[in-house]
Amino acid sequence: MDRSPRLHAGHQEEPTIKFFELEFLLEHQRIIGIVTLVIGIGAWVTELLGMVYVCPYCRMQRTAIALLGILLLLPTPRRWIVRYLGSVIGAMGVIVAANQNFMHWKRISSGEFTFNENILIDPFLLSGAALFILIAQLWILLPGRHAEGSGLSRGSIC
């Protein structure tokens, strides 16, 4: 794909940075799968070592992140069954993360919100981070028609 700047009506268009293109995520899905699997397992380790409190919302989110990480490592992540399982797992994780995050937004609106003493384990921030991770994982597993013609839609059912 040509990345050279283009001229439009006398103006030079800035070259795009590949990192901000969806194809970047698709091309690096296995690396992202490893990273997100480590994040999910690492989050479980922090609970099992007693470093964070037990939270059913957090447990669901970290499990979904880890399981989607495993699906990204499969040799055929675009098969319908993988996409289906990923959709169910991802939807559950996203719904739980959004609900947890929204509960904190309600507290912000009512003037009752405070961050956790240890900002690194603040549930408002962590549930927001989980939303970003889960959505990115789903974008990789469910590339849809935008990947057509790029060679990245192998096994796609679209």
C-alpha positions as a Python dict, from the first residue, in 0.01 Angstrom:
ca = {
    (1, 'M'): (0, 0, 0),
    (2, 'D'): (143, 339, -102),
    (3, 'R'): (208, 560, 203),
    (4, 'S'): (343, 863, 14),
    (5, 'P'): (172, 1200, 73),
    (6, 'R'): (-98, 1289, -180),
    (7, 'L'): (-191, 1627, -326),
    (8, 'H'): (-556, 1733, -302),
    (9, 'A'): (-660, 2071, -444),
    (10, 'G'): (-309, 2207, -399),
    (11, 'H'): (-276, 2081, -38),
    (12, 'Q'): (-44, 1804, 64),
    (13, 'E'): (-211, 1535, 275),
    (14, 'E'): (-14, 1409, 572),
    (15, 'P'): (107, 1050, 540),
    (16, 'T'): (-87, 815, 768),
    (17, 'I'): (82, 644, 1059),
    (18, 'K'): (31, 271, 1026),
    (19, 'F'): (-7, 228, 1403),
    (20, 'F'): (-342, 410, 1388),
    (21, 'E'): (-487, 187, 1116),
    (22, 'L'): (-700, -117, 1194),
    (23, 'E'): (-479, -324, 966),
    (24, 'F'): (-196, -272, 1217),
    (25, 'L'): (-400, -456, 1482),
    (26, 'L'): (-491, -732, 1238),
    (27, 'E'): (-129, -779, 1128),
    (28, 'H'): (-11, -799, 1491),
    (29, 'Q'): (-296, -1006, 1633),
    (30, 'R'): (-75, -1276, 1785),
    (31, 'I'): (143, -1022, 1967),
    (32, 'I'): (-172, -852, 2094),
    (33, 'G'): (-308, -1194, 2193),
    (34, 'I'): (4, -1265, 2400),
    (35, 'V'): (-4, -921, 2562),
    (36, 'T'): (-373, -945, 2652),
    (37, 'L'): (-334, -1301, 2779),
    (38, 'V'): (-53, -1181, 3007),
    (39, 'I'): (-275, -890, 3123),
    (40, 'G'): (-563, -1127, 3204),
    (41, 'I'): (-344, -1381, 3384),
    (42, 'G'): (-152, -1104, 3560),
    (43, 'A'): (-478, -957, 3689),
    (44, 'W'): (-579, -1299, 3824),
    (45, 'V'): (-240, -1337, 3994),
    (46, 'T'): (-285, -1004, 4174),
    (47, 'E'): (-612, -1129, 4320),
    (48, 'L'): (-481, -1473, 4409),
    (49, 'L'): (-186, -1311, 4590),
    (50, 'G'): (-425, -1088, 4785),
    (51, 'M'): (-296, -767, 4627),
    (52, 'V'): (-648, -659, 4524),
    (53, 'Y'): (-989, -725, 4673),
    (54, 'V'): (-1224, -989, 4533),
    (55, 'C'): (-1458, -832, 4280),
    (56, 'P'): (-1698, -1033, 4060),
    (57, 'Y'): (-1699, -757, 3795),
    (58, 'C'): (-1320, -759, 3778),
    (59, 'R'): (-1310, -1137, 3765),
    (60, 'M'): (-1540, -1144, 3463),
    (61, 'Q'): (-1341, -873, 3283),
    (62, 'R'): (-999, -1033, 3343),
    (63, 'T'): (-1133, -1374, 3241),
    (64, 'A'): (-1282, -1234, 2919),
    (65, 'I'): (-957, -1051, 2836),
    (66, 'A'): (-752, -1368, 2892),
    (67, 'L'): (-990, -1592, 2693),
    (68, 'L'): (-1003, -1350, 2400),
    (69, 'G'): (-622, -1337, 2417),
    (70, 'I'): (-617, -1715, 2375),
    (71, 'L'): (-857, -1695, 2079),
    (72, 'L'): (-626, -1440, 1912),
    (73, 'L'): (-344, -1695, 1936),
    (74, 'L'): (-535, -1966, 1750),
    (75, 'P'): (-410, -2048, 1400),
    (76, 'T'): (-756, -1982, 1252),
    (77, 'P'): (-905, -1697, 1457),
    (78, 'R'): (-1150, -1596, 1183),
    (79, 'R'): (-1344, -1927, 1174),
    (80, 'W'): (-1709, -1887, 1256),
    (81, 'I'): (-1689, -2086, 1581),
    (82, 'V'): (-1399, -1877, 1711),
    (83, 'R'): (-1577, -1557, 1613),
    (84, 'Y'): (-1896, -1681, 1779),
    (85, 'L'): (-1723, -1778, 2104),
    (86, 'G'): (-1528, -1452, 2096),
    (87, 'S'): (-1848, -1255, 2044),
    (88, 'V'): (-2020, -1418, 2341),
    (89, 'I'): (-1718, -1386, 2571),
    (90, 'G'): (-1642, -1034, 2452),
    (91, 'A'): (-2002, -917, 2483),
    (92, 'M'): (-2021, -1045, 2838),
    (93, 'G'): (-1693, -876, 2929),
    (94, 'V'): (-1791, -546, 2764),
    (95, 'I'): (-2135, -542, 2930),
    (96, 'V'): (-1988, -610, 3274),
    (97, 'A'): (-1711, -352, 3227),
    (98, 'A'): (-1958, -91, 3101),
    (99, 'N'): (-2194, -156, 3393),
    (100, 'Q'): (-1914, -129, 3646),
    (101, 'N'): (-1782, 188, 3485),
    (102, 'F'): (-2128, 343, 3467),
    (103, 'M'): (-2187, 278, 3838),
    (104, 'H'): (-1890, 508, 3902),
    (105, 'W'): (-2026, 769, 3661),
    (106, 'K'): (-2348, 768, 3865),
    (107, 'R'): (-2140, 832, 4177),
    (108, 'I'): (-1961, 1117, 3998),
    (109, 'S'): (-2298, 1272, 3908),
    (110, 'S'): (-2423, 1246, 4266),
    (111, 'G'): (-2103, 1397, 4407),
    (112, 'E'): (-2010, 1080, 4599),
    (113, 'F'): (-1717, 966, 4384),
    (114, 'T'): (-1361, 932, 4509),
    (115, 'F'): (-1072, 746, 4354),
    (116, 'N'): (-928, 446, 4534),
    (117, 'E'): (-636, 529, 4764),
    (118, 'N'): (-419, 318, 4535),
    (119, 'I'): (-497, 468, 4194),
    (120, 'L'): (-347, 162, 4021),
    (121, 'I'): (-633, -56, 4142),
    (122, 'D'): (-913, 198, 4109),
    (123, 'P'): (-1218, 10, 3971),
    (124, 'F'): (-1337, 310, 3768),
    (125, 'L'): (-1008, 333, 3580),
    (126, 'L'): (-960, -44, 3550),
    (127, 'S'): (-1311, -104, 3414),
    (128, 'G'): (-1250, 174, 3160),
    (129, 'A'): (-921, 10, 3059),
    (130, 'A'): (-1098, -326, 3030),
    (131, 'L'): (-1350, -169, 2790),
    (132, 'F'): (-1071, -42, 2567),
    (133, 'I'): (-889, -378, 2569),
    (134, 'L'): (-1202, -587, 2509),
    (135, 'I'): (-1325, -371, 2220),
    (136, 'A'): (-981, -384, 2055),
    (137, 'Q'): (-977, -762, 2091),
    (138, 'L'): (-1322, -787, 1934),
    (139, 'W'): (-1220, -559, 1645),
    (140, 'I'): (-937, -801, 1571),
    (141, 'L'): (-1151, -1115, 1596),
    (142, 'L'): (-1441, -967, 1400),
    (143, 'P'): (-1277, -771, 1117),
    (144, 'G'): (-1582, -787, 888),
    (145, 'R'): (-1580, -645, 538),
    (146, 'H'): (-1324, -371, 600),
    (147, 'A'): (-1046, -630, 569),
    (148, 'E'): (-1160, -754, 228),
    (149, 'G'): (-897, -722, -38),
    (150, 'S'): (-624, -671, 220),
    (151, 'G'): (-547, -1041, 252),
    (152, 'L'): (-643, -1018, 619),
    (153, 'S'): (-991, -1168, 598),
    (154, 'R'): (-882, -1532, 568),
    (155, 'G'): (-1159, -1763, 681),
    (156, 'S'): (-1401, -1476, 701),
    (157, 'I'): (-1769, -1559, 677),
    (158, 'C'): (-1865, -1206, 566),
}
